[in-house]
């Protein structure tokens, strides 16, 4: 047996000892609470009350498989199968990018700016975390989530069903919107996107847990035109945003000014680039006037 006994304490010690060279004490504590509460269907309060619990053999094997996954650089969120995003539990796996805290900041900015949007579209939606967060905030709004990946849209559908939030899923290529979609799309109050924006040359500096497990098509763009998605989405917004409507982007910190200049070519105003909590220029807001 890989633990001296089947107590919760022994399982926790095994988990922390095997991973202490990879993660901080704070990270290990957080991951342990999440994985064991998910496995045992406990709240964090239950965990405190059941500290003397003995685990079954299958529970111990689950802990060991979790450790093995983390040692192989599988993202924690994929192993546990979910992550918290703007107060929602979003299911996530390798079909889509893991929702990040900076994207929650983008959602908060949208909510801060818009009182009662009637129609919203989230382009390059992945798990649909943005769309679902906005639907939970604006239950009367029509909210659409658009992605080119059918696998990501399947995951979006699972999240919408789990959360009991009704959103419309659209299979479209944001680099080449179909004429049918363009014709059918009506005026949006908000268009938001966290599109692929990492130049391929930056792969060499990225963590293996991202490169080996998260979908490349949701991450990377060609080095010669890193704002290609923004250009197409700005053209779309120029056609389909209502007067006074807002366009929101998550950005690569190095290309915000390029995106701003392209917006200005199309007459967008009130353009603002905002820093995230890490001090990086990662969000942009523009208004159609």
PLY file of the C-alpha trace (Angstrom):
ply
format ascii 1.0
element vertex 289
property float x
property float y
property float z
element edge 288
property int vertex1
property int vertex2
end_header
0.00 0.00 0.00
1.30 3.48 -0.85
-0.05 4.94 2.44
0.43 3.48 5.95
-3.33 3.33 6.53
-6.55 4.50 4.94
-7.11 7.58 7.09
-7.79 10.96 5.54
-4.67 12.28 7.27
-2.43 9.67 5.64
-3.94 10.36 2.21
-3.37 14.09 2.66
0.23 13.54 3.78
0.87 11.38 0.71
-0.67 14.01 -1.56
1.39 16.85 -0.09
4.67 14.92 0.20
4.57 13.77 -3.42
3.80 17.24 -4.75
5.65 19.61 -2.44
8.41 20.21 -4.99
5.88 21.31 -7.62
3.43 23.47 -5.68
3.36 25.90 -2.78
1.83 24.97 0.56
-1.12 27.26 -0.20
-1.69 25.63 -3.60
-1.52 22.14 -2.13
-4.00 23.00 0.61
-6.44 24.48 -1.90
-6.14 21.53 -4.31
-6.52 18.96 -1.52
-9.72 20.59 -0.24
-11.20 20.75 -3.73
-10.35 17.21 -4.78
-11.42 15.49 -1.59
-14.66 17.50 -1.31
-15.46 16.69 -4.93
-14.71 13.00 -4.40
-16.65 12.68 -1.13
-19.41 15.14 -2.09
-18.55 17.27 0.94
-18.50 20.98 1.64
-15.35 22.45 3.17
-17.22 22.44 6.51
-17.92 18.73 6.07
-14.20 18.17 5.58
-13.45 19.75 8.95
-16.15 17.68 10.65
-15.01 14.43 9.01
-11.26 14.78 9.55
-11.17 11.32 11.13
-12.87 9.66 8.13
-11.35 6.51 6.65
-11.19 6.28 2.87
-12.12 3.30 0.74
-9.56 1.63 -1.51
-11.15 3.28 -4.55
-10.91 6.68 -2.83
-7.20 6.13 -2.16
-6.63 5.07 -5.77
-8.41 8.25 -6.86
-5.99 10.33 -4.78
-3.03 8.45 -6.26
-4.29 8.92 -9.82
-4.75 12.62 -9.09
-1.15 12.89 -7.89
0.07 11.05 -10.98
-1.84 13.43 -13.21
-0.36 16.51 -11.52
3.15 15.04 -11.77
2.50 14.60 -15.50
1.53 18.28 -15.79
-2.18 17.69 -16.35
-3.91 20.91 -15.23
-5.62 20.63 -11.87
-8.90 21.94 -13.29
-8.99 19.17 -15.89
-8.34 16.54 -13.22
-11.05 17.79 -10.89
-13.30 18.46 -13.88
-14.46 21.93 -12.97
-13.45 25.41 -11.89
-15.19 28.34 -10.23
-15.91 31.26 -12.55
-17.88 34.34 -11.55
-19.81 32.37 -8.95
-20.54 29.47 -11.30
-19.11 25.95 -11.34
-17.87 25.54 -14.91
-17.07 22.03 -16.12
-13.80 21.96 -18.01
-11.65 19.46 -19.82
-9.27 19.35 -22.78
-12.05 20.34 -25.22
-11.63 24.00 -24.23
-9.33 26.39 -22.40
-9.52 26.58 -18.64
-11.38 29.75 -17.59
-8.93 32.21 -16.03
-9.35 34.83 -13.28
-8.51 37.67 -15.69
-11.49 36.65 -17.79
-13.66 37.05 -14.69
-12.31 40.60 -14.52
-13.49 41.14 -18.09
-16.98 39.92 -17.19
-17.03 42.24 -14.18
-16.15 45.17 -16.47
-19.01 44.28 -18.82
-21.45 44.18 -15.89
-20.06 47.45 -14.56
-20.65 49.12 -17.95
-24.04 47.72 -19.02
-27.30 48.11 -17.16
-29.77 46.08 -19.21
-28.35 44.62 -22.43
-30.96 42.83 -24.52
-28.68 40.80 -26.79
-25.12 39.57 -26.17
-22.75 37.37 -28.15
-19.56 35.74 -26.85
-17.29 34.86 -29.77
-14.62 32.13 -29.42
-16.53 31.05 -26.33
-14.75 27.81 -25.30
-16.49 26.53 -22.17
-19.02 29.37 -22.61
-17.94 30.70 -19.22
-18.37 34.33 -20.30
-21.75 33.71 -21.93
-23.03 31.78 -18.93
-21.78 34.35 -16.43
-23.55 37.08 -18.38
-26.75 35.04 -18.70
-26.74 34.50 -14.93
-26.39 38.26 -14.50
-28.88 39.24 -17.20
-31.50 36.44 -17.18
-33.80 38.29 -19.58
-31.10 38.89 -22.21
-30.63 36.76 -25.31
-27.10 35.37 -24.95
-25.24 33.53 -27.70
-21.97 31.58 -27.50
-20.07 31.11 -30.76
-17.15 28.79 -31.40
-15.51 26.95 -34.30
-14.81 23.85 -32.21
-17.75 21.45 -32.10
-16.11 19.77 -29.11
-16.05 23.08 -27.22
-19.70 23.66 -28.11
-20.57 20.22 -26.72
-18.88 21.22 -23.48
-20.75 24.54 -23.55
-24.04 22.66 -23.89
-23.15 20.49 -20.89
-22.36 23.57 -18.82
-25.57 25.33 -19.82
-27.63 22.27 -18.90
-25.82 21.78 -15.58
-26.32 25.41 -14.62
-29.86 25.59 -15.99
-28.98 28.65 -18.04
-30.41 29.03 -21.53
-27.94 30.25 -24.12
-27.86 29.82 -27.89
-24.86 27.91 -29.24
-23.53 28.82 -32.68
-21.03 26.86 -34.74
-19.12 29.47 -36.77
-15.56 30.37 -37.70
-14.77 33.82 -36.30
-12.20 34.26 -39.06
-14.75 33.53 -41.76
-18.33 34.16 -40.69
-20.84 32.57 -43.03
-23.19 34.82 -44.98
-26.11 32.97 -43.42
-24.93 33.91 -39.93
-24.19 37.51 -40.88
-27.65 37.86 -42.40
-29.37 36.27 -39.41
-27.44 38.11 -36.71
-29.41 41.01 -35.27
-28.21 44.07 -33.38
-26.10 43.30 -30.33
-25.78 45.49 -27.27
-22.58 43.66 -26.26
-20.06 41.69 -28.29
-17.32 40.08 -26.23
-14.43 37.81 -27.11
-11.40 36.15 -25.61
-9.98 34.91 -28.92
-6.71 33.11 -29.71
-3.95 35.71 -29.43
-0.64 34.08 -28.50
1.96 34.21 -31.32
3.36 30.79 -32.13
6.89 31.99 -31.35
5.91 32.28 -27.67
5.41 28.52 -27.35
9.03 28.11 -26.25
8.38 30.10 -23.06
5.09 28.47 -22.10
4.43 25.84 -19.44
4.12 22.23 -20.50
0.79 21.84 -18.69
-0.64 24.39 -21.14
1.15 23.20 -24.28
0.47 19.51 -23.76
-3.10 19.63 -22.52
-5.03 22.76 -23.56
-6.33 22.98 -27.16
-3.78 24.77 -29.43
-6.47 26.17 -31.72
-7.83 28.21 -28.81
-4.41 29.64 -27.96
-2.20 30.37 -30.94
-2.12 32.64 -33.97
0.45 33.10 -36.71
3.39 35.32 -35.79
2.90 37.55 -38.83
-0.63 38.69 -37.82
-1.28 38.17 -34.10
-4.40 40.39 -34.08
-6.12 38.58 -36.95
-9.10 37.54 -34.80
-9.56 41.06 -33.48
-9.64 42.46 -37.02
-12.45 40.12 -38.07
-14.40 40.66 -34.86
-14.10 44.44 -35.20
-15.50 44.20 -38.75
-18.35 42.07 -37.40
-18.99 44.52 -34.56
-19.01 47.41 -37.02
-21.88 45.68 -38.81
-23.83 44.22 -35.91
-23.39 46.34 -32.78
-26.27 48.70 -32.10
-25.52 52.39 -31.78
-24.12 52.88 -28.29
-23.27 49.18 -28.02
-20.00 47.91 -26.54
-17.24 45.63 -27.75
-15.09 43.94 -25.12
-11.88 42.00 -25.70
-9.39 40.08 -23.64
-5.95 41.00 -25.00
-2.35 39.99 -25.30
-0.60 42.66 -23.26
1.73 43.54 -26.17
-0.92 44.15 -28.82
-3.50 46.38 -27.17
-2.43 49.50 -29.04
-2.59 47.69 -32.39
-6.15 46.61 -31.65
-7.01 50.15 -30.55
-5.67 51.61 -33.81
-7.73 49.14 -35.85
-10.85 50.08 -33.88
-10.21 53.74 -34.63
-10.13 52.97 -38.36
-13.76 51.87 -38.06
-14.82 54.87 -36.02
-15.16 53.22 -32.61
-14.87 55.65 -29.72
-14.45 55.67 -25.94
-11.72 53.06 -26.31
-10.19 52.05 -23.01
-7.47 49.51 -22.21
-7.53 48.26 -18.65
-4.91 46.41 -16.63
-5.72 43.17 -14.84
-4.90 42.43 -11.20
-1.38 41.45 -12.29
-0.81 44.92 -13.73
-0.88 43.73 -17.36
-2.86 45.48 -20.09
-5.26 42.63 -20.76
-8.73 44.07 -21.44
-10.24 46.53 -23.90
-13.60 48.25 -24.18
-14.84 50.23 -27.20
-18.16 51.79 -28.09
-19.97 52.17 -31.38
-21.32 55.69 -31.64
0 1
1 2
2 3
3 4
4 5
5 6
6 7
7 8
8 9
9 10
10 11
11 12
12 13
13 14
14 15
15 16
16 17
17 18
18 19
19 20
20 21
21 22
22 23
23 24
24 25
25 26
26 27
27 28
28 29
29 30
30 31
31 32
32 33
33 34
34 35
35 36
36 37
37 38
38 39
39 40
40 41
41 42
42 43
43 44
44 45
45 46
46 47
47 48
48 49
49 50
50 51
51 52
52 53
53 54
54 55
55 56
56 57
57 58
58 59
59 60
60 61
61 62
62 63
63 64
64 65
65 66
66 67
67 68
68 69
69 70
70 71
71 72
72 73
73 74
74 75
75 76
76 77
77 78
78 79
79 80
80 81
81 82
82 83
83 84
84 85
85 86
86 87
87 88
88 89
89 90
90 91
91 92
92 93
93 94
94 95
95 96
96 97
97 98
98 99
99 100
100 101
101 102
102 103
103 104
104 105
105 106
106 107
107 108
108 109
109 110
110 111
111 112
112 113
113 114
114 115
115 116
116 117
117 118
118 119
119 120
120 121
121 122
122 123
123 124
124 125
125 126
126 127
127 128
128 129
129 130
130 131
131 132
132 133
133 134
134 135
135 136
136 137
137 138
138 139
139 140
140 141
141 142
142 143
143 144
144 145
145 146
146 147
147 148
148 149
149 150
150 151
151 152
152 153
153 154
154 155
155 156
156 157
157 158
158 159
159 160
160 161
161 162
162 163
163 164
164 165
165 166
166 167
167 168
168 169
169 170
170 171
171 172
172 173
173 174
174 175
175 176
176 177
177 178
178 179
179 180
180 181
181 182
182 183
183 184
184 185
185 186
186 187
187 188
188 189
189 190
190 191
191 192
192 193
193 194
194 195
195 196
196 197
197 198
198 199
199 200
200 201
201 202
202 203
203 204
204 205
205 206
206 207
207 208
208 209
209 210
210 211
211 212
212 213
213 214
214 215
215 216
216 217
217 218
218 219
219 220
220 221
221 222
222 223
223 224
224 225
225 226
226 227
227 228
228 229
229 230
230 231
231 232
232 233
233 234
234 235
235 236
236 237
237 238
238 239
239 240
240 241
241 242
242 243
243 244
244 245
245 246
246 247
247 248
248 249
249 250
250 251
251 252
252 253
253 254
254 255
255 256
256 257
257 258
258 259
259 260
260 261
261 262
262 263
263 264
264 265
265 266
266 267
267 268
268 269
269 270
270 271
271 272
272 273
273 274
274 275
275 276
276 277
277 278
278 279
279 280
280 281
281 282
282 283
283 284
284 285
285 286
286 287
287 288
